[in-house]
């Protein structure tokens, strides 16, 4: 299931994305905000991608690789995944430096959250970020996420939050998509 937003194309992660994920997960500046030790060795990168692919196979949804609508090179990733051994579905995203600061993380996250509620029928979506990553915390808050102590899967030093379907629709969806609602579709 591919998705589109105003400036991004979303393609489910596939085998050919290993090189991009190696680039992303080997860059200390890109991974310093992840809740595990990175940059990571090649074997762990393959395990990471294998898990993303297995999630798609098992559940029919997962992490997307992001492309600008007129581009051919990946600019990031974004998706929803089950957190291992928990009842939570977690929003995950990352954007390469070349395109950071343009609102693409929010655009990608909002589109994926919308799909989670509309396409998957979810009623609550969770997200987490290190407090020091103010840009990521801002994205989560802009999505309507509020602190949620139930979501403690990644440790204590994180902003852990969730958003309910109704809150997203009332607070976020009209502002995020009203001007270009027809551009936010599944393809």
N, C-alpha and C positions, 0 to 999 in steps of 0.2 A: 504494500500500500504506500504509494508515494503521496506526498503532501506538497502544497504550494502556499506561500505567503506573498506579500507584496514584493519583497526583494530576495526571497530565498526559495530554493527547491530542496526538498527533503527526500532522500533515498534511503531505504533500509540498509543498514550496514551489511557488507558482503565481503567475501574473501579478498577481493581486490583492494580493500581498504586497509590492509595490514601495513602498507608503507606509510599511509597518512597517520595511522595510529602510532606507528613507531616514531615518526617525526614528533607528534604531539606529546606522547608519553616519555620521550627522551629529553624533552626541553624543560629544564628546571624552572624557568620563568612561567611556563604554561601550566606546570603541574604542582607548583608550590602550594596551591590552595586545596589540593585533593587530600582526603582524610587518611591517606596511607603514604608510605615512603616512596617518593618518586624523585628524580627520574628512575625509571625501572629498567631492568635488564631485558634483553630480547625475549627470553623464555617467558617472562611474566607478561610481556606485551602480547605474545601469541595466546597465552591463557586468557587474557583480558578480551581479546577479539573472539576467541572461541566461545566465551561465556555470552557475549553479545549475540553471536550467531545462534547459539543454542536457545537463548531466550526467544528470539524470533521464531525458531522452529517449534518450540514448546507452546508459546502463548499467542503467536500471531501478531505481536507488537513488540516494540523495543526501541533501540537506539538508532537514530537516523544520522547519516552523514549529510552535512549542509553544503550547498553550493549557492553562490549568488546566481540570480536568474539568468544572467548572461555569461556566467563563468563555467569553466571546466575543471577547475581545481577546488578541492575541498577547503572550506573556510572554518569548519567546526563540526560539532556533533550536538545532538539534542535528542532526548527521548524519555520514555517512561519505562521503568523496569520494576519487577518484584524485588524487594530486598530479601536476600537469602534468609531463610528461617525466621520470617516475620510476616505479619499480615499487610505490610505497607507496600504501596506502589510509589516509587520515588522518581522525581524529576531530576534529570542529569543533563548538563550542558557544558560546553567549552567552546571558545572562539579564538582563532589565531590572532596574534597581535596586529597584523596588517589591517584587519577590519574591526578591531575593537574600538569602542567609543562612538559607534554609529547607531546604537540601539538594536543591533542584530541579535544579541543574546535575549533581550526581552521579546523581540518579534518571534524568534524561534521558540522560546519557552511558551509564549502565549498561544502560538499555533498548536503546539504539542498538547498543552493543557486543554485547549478547546477540543482537540481530537479525543483526548482521554475522556472528557465528559460526554461529548456528543457521539463519537464513533464507538467508544468502548463501553459507554454506560457507567463509568465510574462515578461515585458520589463524593469522594475525597481524594486529593492528591497531596503528597508530602514532598518536602524539599529541605535541604540542609546546606549550610555554608559556614565556613569559618567566619567568626565575627570580624576578623581583620580584613576579610575580603569584602569591603564595603560595596563594591559594584555588584557583586553577586547577591548580597543581602538586599540591596535596593531592587534588584530584579525580582526576587522572591516576594518582597513587600508590594511591589507594583502589580504583581499577579494576584494580590489580595490575600497572600499567605500571612497567617498570624502565628505567633509562637504556639507550639504544641508539644508539651512535655512527653506525650505518649511516644513520639518519634525520637527514640534515643539510640538508634542503631549504630551511630558512628562515633559516639563518645560525648563527653560533657561540654567540651569547649566549642560547641557549634550552635549557630542559630538554626534551630530545628522548628519547622513550621508546617502548616497545612492550609489548604483552601477547600472549602466545600463548593459543590457545583453551583448552588444558588448564589453564594457570595460572588463567585467568579462572574456569573451571568449578570448580576446586578451592578457590581462595582467595576469590573474590568472589561468585559466583553464589549459594551457599548462604546467605550472610549478607544479601545484598541482596534476595533474592527469596523466601526460604523462607516467610516469614509470609504473603505475598500472591502466591504463584506463579501462581495462576489469574487474577490481575488483570493480569499481564504477557502480553498476547496481541496478535496481529495481528487487525485487523478490516477 
